[in-house]
Amino acid sequence: MSEGELTGTKKAALLLVSLKGEVSAKILAELDDELVEHVTREIASTDSVEPSIRSDVIEEFYNLALAAQYRDKGGMNYARALIQKALSPEKASRILGIIEGEIYSHPFAFLSRTEGENLLTFIQDEHPQTIALIVAHLPSLKASQILGGLSEAKQVEVISRVAKMDHTNPEVIKEVEEGLELRLSGMMSQTLQKVGGVENVAEMLNLSDRTTEKGILENLETEDPELVEQIRRLMFVFEDIMLVDDKGIQSVLKEIENDELSLGLKTASQELKDKIFRNMSERASQLIKEYMEYMGPVRIADVEAAQQKVVDVVRRLEDAGEIIISGRGGDKEMIV
C-alpha cells in the first residue's frame, strides 16, 4: 500500500508510533475520545511499516504544519504560492486541499487566530450585521473581547442581531469572508449553517466582564425586554450555583424558603446538594433532606419554577455586589 492510499486515521497512527512516547501521549490527550479509540485501534493493528511509507507520512505532516503556518501568517494565497513552489503538483494539491477544507469547515477561522485587540481594530468599523456574523462564528471568549471594545450603541445593535440570527447561507458567509480577507478562496458547502441565537449571546456575555455585560443588557432592555429576559435565563442556570463560593451560598440561603429550596434540589446533582448542605446548620440540612424524602412525586414545571426563584436571588445578589460568581468574566475587577 502506498502512502497516498492510507486513510487519515492510519496516517495518524503511523505518525504517533514514529514519535517519542511522551510526545505521542500529549497528542492523544488533545484528541476527542472517539478519535483516540480509532487511532489506538490502528496503532494496535500496526505491525511493521515500510520505512519509505513512514517517511512519506512524516513528510506530509511536516508539510501540513508548514502550510498551516504560512496560512496563519499571510493567508491562503500566500500559503498556496509557497507550497506550490516547494512541492510537486500532486503533493501540493493534496496539502492545500486539506488546509482549505479546514478553513471552510470553520468559517472565519483565520480571524480566530488574530489577537483580540488587532481583530477589534480590523472589524470595529464594519456594519453591525457584519460584526454580528463574525462574532457568531468566533470562540465565545474572543467574541466577548470584541463586544467589550465596541461602543455601547454598537454593542446593543450587534447583540440584538446575533440573538435573532438563525440560519445563514454559506454564500453570504463566503462573501463577507472575501470582503474581510481577500486571500481566502474555494467553495463552501451549500448546506445552511446554524449560527447565533440567544444561547450564543448568553455564552458570550457569561465570559464578558460585568461592566460590559450590564451595559449591553441594560441598553438592550429598553428595546427588547423579552429578549433580555431570555438571555438572562440562559446566562446562569441552577447548577451554576456551584460557581458561588461558600460565603455567597450562605447569603443566598438566607433569602430562600425551605420549601422552595427542597423543591429546587429535587433534580439537582449530588455535588450541588452537598455544597448546599455544607453551608447550612446540621439541623436545617436534616429538615431539607427529610422534606425532600417525603415530598413524593412532583411536577417538573414546579421544580423548574423553584429553581428559577433561587437563580433570581443569586442574580440579584450578584448585581448588588454581595456575592461573586467565579468564571463570570469579573476576575480582573477583583483585588487580592
Sequence and secondary structure as in RCSB ss.txt:
>XXXX:A:sequence
MSEGELTGTKKAALLLVSLKGEVSAKILAELDDELVEHVTREIASTDSVEPSIRSDVIEEFYNLALAAQYRDKGG
MNYARALIQKALSPEKASRILGIIEGEIYSHPFAFLSRTEGENLLTFIQDEHPQTIALIVAHLPSLKASQILGGL
SEAKQVEVISRVAKMDHTNPEVIKEVEEGLELRLSGMMSQTLQKVGGVENVAEMLNLSDRTTEKGILENLETEDP
ELVEQIRRLMFVFEDIMLVDDKGIQSVLKEIENDELSLGLKTASQELKDKIFRNMSERASQLIKEYMEYMGPVRI
ADVEAAQQKVVDVVRRLEDAGEIIISGRGGDKEMIV
>XXXX:A:secstr
  GGGS HHHHHHHHHHHS HHHHHHHHHTS HHHHHHHHHHHHH     HHHHHHHHHHHHHHHHHHHHHHHH 
HHHHHHHHHHHS HHHHHHHHHHHHHHHHHSTTHHHHTS HHHHHHHHTTS HHHHHHHHHHS HHHHHHHHHHS
 HHHHHHHHHHHHT  EE HHHHHHHHHHH TT  S   SS EE   HHHHHHHHHHS HHHHHHHHHHHHHH H
HHHHHHHHHHS GGGGGGB HHHHHHHHTTS HHHHHHHGGG  HHHHHHHHHTS HHHHHHHHHHHHTS    H
HHHHHHHHHHHHHHHHHHHTTSS BTTSS GGG   
